[in-house]
Amino acid sequence: MNEIAQIRRLSLWIFFIPLIAINLCLIISQNYGFLEGTFFSVEMIGRSGFSIPYLDGSLSISRASRTFPQYLIFKPAMIITAITLYYYWKNNNNLMNNYNYTNINYKFKTFGILSAVFLVIHSIFLGIKFDIQIYKLMRRVILLLFIIFELIAQGILVFHLFKIKDKITNIINKKVLYLKALLVSILTIVAVLSLPILLSKGNTHFKHALEWNYFVGVILFYLFTRFFWRRTT
């Protein structure tokens, strides 16, 4: 089916574009000296020493990405990812309709597109300086909504894939389906258990390390998608 071919291609873009973007921003942040004296000189707040934030939580994705010139990479990458997410969820909805002989908008499509919308909003406003407390709160809420809607969409899609797995057994890898279910479960459990720490003050390094690893965990779902569907002709 054409939808399967599209989904396989889109899943790779959704995984690699944001992964490359955040790590490229990290590299620029840690190697700002190479751009010193040029038009692309890194702003002071966007500079950091060498570290592995996935392990030590020395800086957040926001700090590594929200200043010039890093946001020239981060913002377009996230917007492109959001557009790709829209087509990913749209194609999955079409595919589910084909197998269930329906013509509806499944809930995973709605939540998936909403997550893409909030990712765009977050990307646009990241780095814009407003000394207003409500603005800072809204920025966190928007990011949180992106994560929540993304997890809901992924969970519902996995649920529907389990329902039709016998119909598509010849074109899927069932082991990857269980991996996708396990990943969504882990991400949900980690989110719930981490919530009290995230809402409290302090534990900054833990929060930053969780942010980097959690983001990779969310997009890992799409890499699994690439291996879930077998190549079709």
Helices and strands as residue ranges (DSSP letters): H 2-30, G 32-35, G 44-46, H 53-56, H 61-65, H 71-100, H 107-125, H 133-163, G 169-171, H 174-199, H 204-228
